[in-house]
Amino acid sequence: MQTHVTSAAPATPHGRRPLLTTTEAATYCGLAKNTLEKMRLYGRKGDNSPRFIKLGTAVRYHPDDLDAWIDRNRAITTSEYDPTN
């Protein structure tokens, strides 16, 4: 049986996927909000954390950046996982 995962939200009228809040981005990635906040604050070895956007005091994540980050972290076994990737 094939499952289909939809994007975080449909494209806006101008064709762009809407930016996500930290809470929305965490849900999208299946992480706790605090995990993204810590990654943003402290970074990770090799700067392997998702890109984010600052708009004034607001922090937002673009779904395409989250998808790219998830793709960079694909692994088949734990022995091939490279956190510096």
N, C-alpha and C positions, 0 to 999 in steps of 0.2 A: 504494500500500500504506500502510495506516495503522499507526502505531506507538503503543504505549500505554506511558506512563511511570507507574510506580507510586510511591507515596509512600515516604519513607525507611524507614518501618516501619509495620506494622499498628497500629491503635489498641489501647490497653491495655484491660483488662477494664472500667475506668471510663470508656471512650470517648475518652480523650485520646491524641493522638499522643505518643510518648515524646520527651523532650528529647534532643538530640544533643550529643556531645562536639565539641570543635573539629575533631578529625580526621574524625569522621563528617560534620559540617557541611561541611567542605571537600570531601569526596568527593561529598556531595549536590549541591554547587554546581559541582563540576568545577574547584576551585581548589586551590592548595597550602595546607597548614595554615599556613605562615608568612604567607601573604597575609591570612588572617583575623586572625591574631595582630597583624600590623602595623596593620590597619584598626582593631582594638580599641584598640591602644595609642595610635596617632597620629590616628585619625579620618580623615576625608576632607573635602575642600572641600564645604561645604554639608551636612555630617554625613550624607553618602550612604554609610552603611555598615550592614550588617545589625545589627539589635538583638540583644543577648545578655542572658543571665540569670546573675547571680552567686549561687551558693548556697554560702555560706561561702567557701572558696577555689576551689571548682569553677566553671568557666565552662561554660554550656550554651546551646544555640540551640534555639529552637522551630521546627519545620519551617514553620509558618504564617508566621513572621517572615521566614524565608529566602525563601519563595515571594513574599511581598510585596516584599521587596528586589529579587528578580529581576524581578518585574513592573514596578517603578519604573524599571528600567534597560533596558526594551525600547526598541529603536530600529530603524528601517528602514535608515537610512544613517548613516554616521559624522558627516555634517554636521548631522544633527538630534540627535545624542547630546548631552545636557546633564549633565555630571558633578555639577552643583549640584542636580539634581532630587531 
